[in-house]
Amino acid sequence: MIVYVDVDETFISNAGPTQTPIPEVVEHLRRIHSVGAKLYCWSAGGVGLCT
């Protein structure tokens, strides 16, 4: 399985003055990765958010 994930407002919230991970989404991505999914992320904010 291959999953493409946008960063902004998908697993990182931009609400407020800082960017914050969304715990439920991060946990879901970890679960599907642990069963073999290849995850690819992208962001209009730049490659630095995906490393």
Beta strands, then each sheet from edge to edge (+ up, - down):
strand 1: 2-6
strand 2: 12-13
strand 3: 20-21
strand 4: 38-42
sheet 1: 1+ 4+
sheet 2: 2+ 3-
end
